[in-house]
Amino acid sequence: MRRRTRSLVLGAAVILAALGFLIYQGISNNLVYYITPSELLAKGPAADGLSFRLGGQVAPKSVSWNPYTQVVRFVLRDPKGSIRVTSHGQPPELFRAGAGCVVEGTYRNGMFDATTLMIKHSGTYVAPKPGDTPVPDNYRPAT
């Protein structure tokens, strides 16, 4: 009887350990880590040619969008540094100066070439009042 109890406890411990490991892996794979522009600049020449996930704020008056080549250029900044970014493809609808942004790509010769551009936004949703029509931030009525 004692041997059977010990086997059950050991089996339960193995199952719990395996379950804990799977939960840990699931959580760690879904977390999004990024470095800031000042952290990237602090790496110096060692960062050249490496891939990163870079997060910061789109600097005001730095956005340049070419609809023909589908290239957007902007400056991503934090309080201590800024990096020039080039991204190919149409940017997300919420992309604008002052927005929080995370980009994935490669840093080369002082320029960050982004392959993915993600906009950080708040998790709050404010429903329009009854009778109101939702209007995008970049909407300008014809005059």
Order of alpha helices (4+ residues) and beta strands (2+ residues): alpha-alpha-beta-beta-beta-beta-beta-beta
